[in-house]
């Protein structure tokens, strides 16, 4: 028997099991399918034990990327992030043990639940509570701390009682009177707007929200990760008139969207001073943040959207499609789309962002996952690249965290490979953002994942310099004194990172080269690819109605 096989000892003593095996079995019992990580002392045995039970283990190159991947697969599967980490041995606490740190206390600030099992026997119940806490209410990360000596400690197998898999989150509904009041506000609105957030995507509310939009003919606006809950090409999507829609709506329904910086806190001048918000959210603490809502609908977003829909089934109503509001929105959409197409049609080289994204959009499979990070790369790409399916866009989100892209792409690709063979993951990266987790290209190649990386390369953070300007600048002084902090090395060949690990790499400078490389990568399903797309170093977004949230004097 191998050391990992449970067997009845020949000497008649009690059968024993290691802490690593108890952890793995507890995870398996709670329905955990995927583990992302980097192994080392003392957690290697946990990963091995998990694999022996059929849990998929994906070894990453950076712990941050592992957490990003686990959080993304949690979002996609409804089983949010659970972090398990090794800590110093119990008998060495306060002695300056290897990596001794108050991990439980530190993680308590950033997680819904943080605990250290008091014994091997306590591990199953702690893991059950961590998983349950992560999926009940507003989903969030949880942390379980494992002392190093627990991993290989042996205990009597009969002393372990595994807690059965926690029940699915309970579905709560809004008060009936509040639903009626919300429906009344919508009926009486002159300039209504629905905002579809990430919470609606997570709640799988797409069917009911789409029916509500179709039944009532209401304009809607998706947040970045709300894209695809209703397809971006739906005639009622006003994403191309975002600023105008927010600024002049008189009644706004928030489906799982927070009034944080992404939605400009719900405050003037981005909104009317007297706008009425109807807030639909699973989290009571979110209701009323920054702006006092006219109506609050606390509950599961899918269930509450069905309640609203039923109100409009009882007494049918439609917002007039030829209203002045629709005319304002359509005119603004038309002018913004024309401005973007004008930029996309420019023949000058190097290319600009809009030219690149319009060519990408032309060839994207409708069912692909789109992962994106960067500054202008993410912001402009979001407006051009279309999503047609829910939970098929992953980007930097509320925290604007750079480095998430490759971890997110790996998670989506693992899931696609398991559940939808043939489905592709398109990961659109700024060149600066790619640098945060570029070594995960090796992970992508090791597992041969169906990922196409597109690095939109402007030689810098926000903006850079071309090769001639860079060389001229360095003639006078050292780069540390004259190179602007935003600059990166011009014409870096990021595609060679992919070819170094056995994938396919392309360096493109023209629309024709971009089109050809896209066709080739989409046709080749045998290995991952990276297309390094050179653009004008000084390229920017088209003129915006409002400045970015945080101003810069640069």
Number of C-alpha atoms within 10 A of each C-alpha: 6 6 6 14 11 14 13 11 10 8 6 7 9 14 15 17 22 21 26 26 24 27 23 23 21 24 25 17 17 22 15 19 16 21 23 23 24 17 17 10 10 20 21 15 20 23 24 17 21 25 16 15 14 12 20 16 16 21 18 23 17 16 14 17 25 26 22 22 29 26 25 24 27 23 21 19 13 17 23 23 26 26 21 18 16 21 25 22 18 13 10 11 14 10 8 10 14 11 11 14 14 12 19 18 11 11 19 14 10 13 18 17 22 23 19 18 17 12 12 21 19 16 26 24 16 22 26 20 20 23 26 22 22 25 23 16 18 16 22 21 23 26 26 22 21 28 20 18 16 24 23 16 13 17 19 13 15 11 11 15 14 19 17 13 17 15 10 10 14 11 14 15 19 21 14 14 10 17 24 16 16 22 21 13 21 25 16 12 16 16 20 25 23 25 21 27 21 25 24 29 26 23 16 19 24 24 13 20 25 18 15 19 20 15 16 20 16 20 24 26 24 24 21 21 26 29 27 23 26 26 19 23 13 15 11 19 22 24 21 20 20 19 17 18 28 25 17 20 21 22 25 25 23 23 28 27 23 26 20 12 11 16 15 16 15 24 16 13 12 18 20 16 13 11 22 21 25 27 26 28 26 27 14 14 10 17 21 17 13 14 14 14 17 17 21 23 28 22 21 27 29 25 18 27 27 19 20 21 22 16 18 19 13 8 7 11 15 14 20 13 14 8 11 12 17 20 12 14 21 16 12 19 20 12 13 18 16 12 13 20 15 12 18 18 13 12 12 10 12 18 23 24 27 25 21 21 20 19 18 20 14 11 12 20 15 13 16 20 26 26 25 30 29 28 19 18 25 21 14 18 24 22 17 21 18 19 26 20 19 23 24 21 27 25 24 20 16 12 8 13 13 21 22 30 31 31 30 28 32 31 26 30 27 24 17 19 16 9 10 12 12 13 19 26 29 25 24 29 28 26 28 24 26 26 13 17 18 21 17 23 28 19 19 26 21 14 15 18 25 28 28 26 27 23 24 26 29 32 26 22 19 19 18 24 23 19 14 9 11 18 13 10 15 14 9 9 11 10 14 9 9 12 16 13 12 13 19 20 14 20 18 15 17 21 22 18 18 25 18 13 14 17 22 21 23 23 20 18 16 18 19 11 14 21 16 12 20 22 13 13 21 18 9 13 17 11 17 26 31 28 26 26 28 27 23 20 23 15 17 15 14 13 9 9 9 9 9 8 9 5 7 7 3 3
